[in-house]
C-alpha cells in the first residue's frame, strides 16, 4: 500500500446504521491477496435509487449496466469490486456483469434490474467474475447494519485511506440519516459521476426527486474536483433511499421540507469529494480555487478546473513557488470569457493582481508563507459577470509518477 497521505483525516468517522441498509465485505482474490476486495450493500424492498455515471466514451461494462438499470428506479443491492475495472473487456465483460447480476439477484430473491454493479482497478484485463460470485454466500451471510469502514476499505485501489461521511437531518420532524463512502486517488476528473461512491439514506423520496437532488449536488461536489484531469471509465455515484425514516412522502423538488435534506446531501458529497482530493496520488497540498465574476456558474467552474488541472500551476504549488503568472495562463486557456484588464488574483487572501496587472505594493513574503502550508487558497475574479464556483484539487509531485509508473506491477 502507498504511504498514508499527509492530508488524511485523523480517523474514519462514525457512521450510524441506516434503517433498511446492510452491508458486508469479503476477500475474493480478484487481484489483491489477503484483503477485502468485494462489497455487497443490500436494501429493504421498495428502496429507490438515483445515480450519475461517467460520460466517457469507453465506459466500463458495469457502467453500461447501471445506465439501463437506473431507468427502473429501484434497488435491492450494490455489488462492488476493486482490483479489476471490467473496462474495455468487450462482450466478455458484458457477459461477466450479467452473470454477477443474475447470481446476486438469485441470492437475494429480487429482479436483475434491482442489482447495480461497479468495478474499479486495472483497465483491459478479463474479469474473473467466478471469484466474485463464489463469494456471494459469504457476503450474504455476513450482512449487517454496521461495518462501514471495512466496506470503504474493500473498494480501495491506490487510495491510502478509506473515505466515509455521515450527516443527520430532519424531514417532517423525523430524523433522517445519510451515510456515504467513496474511493478515488488517481484518474480523477469526474464528468457526471465520480470514481466510486455509494450513498444511502432512510428518507422517503421518489426516484425522480432523488435523481434531481443527486445531479445538482454532484455538480457542486464531485464534478468540482480534479486530481490529474483524467476522467475514469468507471465513474459511478449511486444514492439509495430506503424510505424507512417515516416522513410524509415528498413528491416535488420545490417542497420546502426538502431544504435541510438538500443541504445535508450536498455537504456530505462535498466532504467525500474533498477526501478524494486529499488522497490524490502523491498529494502534499489541498487546493481550493474560488472563481467569481464569470459569465455564469458553469463558466466559473470551467475556469476553476482549467486552473486546477494545469500541471504548471500544480507543480508550482508543490514547489511552494508563488508563480501567479501560471494562474493567469490557465484562466486564458480555459476558453471562458474573462476581461484581461479587469482580472484580479489573490493567493492566501493576499491580492496579487488587480485590473489586469500586479498591484503596486505587492509583497510576496506573506504569499510565500501561505504556500508552505497544507491548505492553499486561490481566488480569481474574471471581471465580466456574477457567476461563481468553487473547485478543489491537489498539487502534483513526483509521488504521482512513482505510483502510476508502478501501478500494474
C-alpha positions, -999 to +999 in steps of 0.1 A: +000+000+000+012+036-007+023+057+022-006+074+041-014+108+026-002+137+047-037+152+041-055+122+055-081+127+083-071+115+118-096+087+117-126+072+099-158+089+110-186+071+129-213+061+105-245+050+123-268+024+109-293+034+082-325+016+086-331-008+056-294-010+048-270-039+054-235-044+041-206-069+040-172-073+026-151-103+015-117-112+001-121-128-033-086-127-046-096-109-078-063-090-077-052-084-041-041-110-016-052-111+020-076-081+019-113-075+013-119-065-023-157-071-027-186-052-012-223-062-011-247-035+000-283-046+004-315-027+008-350-034+020-377-039-006-391-007-020-358+012-019-355+038-047-322+047-064-306+075-083-272+077-100-248+097-121-223+079-143-192+087-163-198+101-198-166+085-210-169+071-245-150+040-233-173+034-202-169+001-184-193-028-186-207-021-151-214+015-161-234+003-191-254-020-170-262+007-144-273+031-171-300+007-181-309-004-145-314+032-133-345+035-155-363+012-131-357+035-102-355+006-077-325-011-059-320-041-037-282-044-039-249-028-049-222-053-058-188-037-059-153-050-065-118-035-066-087-047-085-104-051-119-123-024-137-140-047-162-135-019-187-125-023-224-133-060-220-157-063-249-186-088-249-169-109-223-171-080-199-208-076-206-213-113-200-194-112-167-217-084-155-248-104-165-236-134-146-227-114-115-261-096-115-280-129-120-262-146-092-268-117-068-305-114-078-309-151-072-292-149-038-314-120-027-346-131-044-350-099-064-350-090-101-318-084-121-327-047-126-326-042-089-289-051-087-263-025-095-226-033-101-195-012-100-158-022-106-125-003-102-090-013-109-069-022-140-085-015-174-084-041-201-080-072-180-106-100-184-129-102-154-128-135-134-163-130-122-165-165-108-143-153-079-169-126-072-200-148-075-184-176-054-181-151-026-218-143-026-228-169+001-201-154+024-212-119+017-249-126+022-241-145+055-221-115+068-247-088+061-250-064+090-261-027+095-225-017+106-191-023+091-189+009+070-151+013+074-145-022+062-168-015+033-149+016+024-116-003+025-129-030+003-133-007-026-099+010-024-072+007-051-043+032-048-062+050-020-042+055+012-072+058+035-108+048+035-133+076+029-166+079+047-191+106+058-224+109+076-250+135+081-282+137+102-311+160+093-349+162+096-379+159+074-414+165+090-397+164+124-384+129+116-347+121+120-331+113+087-297+097+083-273+099+053-242+077+051-217+076+022-184+060+012-161+068-017-129+056-033-105+075-055-070+088-056-059+089-093-076+092-127-098+119-110-116+144-132-153+134-129-177+141-157-213+135-144-201+109-118-172+102-095-147+074-091-169+052-070-192+065-043-222+049-026-246+070-005-276+057+015-304+074+034-336+063+051-356+093+037-388+086+018-383+102-015-394+092-051-368+083-076-373+113-098-368+138-070-339+118-057-323+119-091-327+157-094-312+162-060-283+140-067-275+156-101-274+191-086-254+181-055-230+161-077-222+191-098-213+211-067-192+184-052-176+155-072-179+173-106-159+202-090-128+182-081-098+171-101-065+154-093-050+148-127-076+158-153-082+122-164-119+110-164-123+074-154-141+047-175-158+036-143-171+068-125-202+058-106-222+076-079-253+059-066-278+071-040-303+047-024-333+058-002-350+031+018-380+052+029-377+039+065-374+073+082-412+076+083-415+111+068-446+120+048-435+113+012-422+143-008-433+144-044-418+177-056-383+191-058-396+226-047-412+212-015-398+234+013-395+203+035-365+193+013-343+222+022-325+206+052-321+173+034-307+191+003-281+209+023-272+177+042-268+157+009-246+184-007-225+188+024-219+150+026-209+148-010-185+177-007-170+160+023-164+128+003-152+147-027-126+167-007-114+134+009-107+121-026-087+152-034-068+149-001-058+114-011-047+124-046-018+103-057+014+119-043-005+149-030+010+171-003-013+201-005-050+206-007-060+235-030-093+255-030-099+276-061-127+302-059-137+319-091-161+349-092-170+375-118-176+349-146-204+350-171-222+321-154-216+294-127-208+269-154-182+292-169-167+298-134-164+261-128-147+255-161-123+283-154-116+269-120-110+234-134-086+249-160-065+263-132-069+231-111-058+209-140-028+229-150+005+209-144+023+242-143+001+256-115+001+223-096+039+218-098+045+255-087+023+248-056+042+216-049+074+236-051+059+263-029+065+289-056+041+318-057+042+319-095+008+337-101+016+341-138+007+305-143-028+312-129-031+340-155-021+315-182-047+289-170-075+314-170-066+324-205-065+288-218-099+279-203-118+292-233-141+311-209-147+348-212-125+369-190-116+406-191-078+409-191-079+444-179-103+437-150-089+404-139-078+401-103-059+373-085-053+365-048-034+337-031-040+331+006-062+361+008-034+384-004-043+404-036-015+400-062-031+413-094-059+438-099-073+454-131-051+433-153-017+439-136+003+433-105-007+456-076+019+483-070+027+475-034+027+437-038+048+419-011+054+383-019+065+373+016+030+365+031+021+347-001+053+326+001+045+318+038+010+307+027+024+284+000+044+265+027+011+254+044-010+223+036-041+242+026-038+266-004-064+292-014-065+307-049-091+334-057-098+347-092-123+373-104-128+373-142-144+407-142-172+400-167-203+389-147-217+375-115-210+337-120-191+320-092-179+285-084-155+267-061-134+237-072-108+216-053-076+200-064-042+190-051-006+196-061+014+174-085+045+158-070+070+131-081+049+107-060+022+107-087+048+094-112+061+068-087+026+054-080+014+053-116+046+040-131+043+010-108+005+005-109+003-028-127+035-044-113 
